[in-house]
Amino acid sequence: MGNREDLLAGARRCLEEKGWARTTVRDISAASGGVSMAAIGYHFGSREALLNAALIQAIDEWGTETGRTLAAYGDPGSSPAEQYEAMWSQMIESFTAHRKLWLASVEALLQAEHSSELREYLAGSQKEGRSGLAAILRGVPEDELPDSTVRTLGSVQLALLSGVMVQWLTDPGRSPSGPEVLEGLRAIVATIGPAGEQPPGE
């Protein structure tokens, strides 16, 4: 690898081991195999820009891993509920097996507050995520989805995914399993009732 690639790899290691705030230029230099600190400025302009690039690289891997997991869920002969439960079980397994990648996505959200470039990148990733999730759940190509489906089904599924992921990263012992996620959704539907149902007395 060249110095630029070595620096990216070193920054990735630092993000995984120390996190954004605690990573120094000296740390990155050491983790990249001794590439000079001056090379950071030459190739990336600043420590922050290098860490942004490393985060984006990590999130790209996260997106690829997530897509692979979601695309392969469930037995074709099972019911929609069984397939949905299987999808969650596989995603939860991914939270543990690829913990550092998922943590990188949380780290990126915090740093995006200080970087318009990173914020724009994450906004684009979320847009793709909403569309991709809705397409998987509907079983149709993304370009056939109406915008209303992406903004409802896709947005809510992305919110569920993010929320369950955060719970598993912070408190795996008390976080919901795949069957419990499904049961929780059924409880919500039972609480609000089907679409168009009127409240009692109306």
Helices and strands as residue ranges (DSSP letters): H 3-17, H 25-31, H 38-44, H 47-71, H 80-97, H 99-111, G 112-114, H 116-138, G 142-144, H 147-149, I 150-154, H 155-170, G 172-174, H 178-192
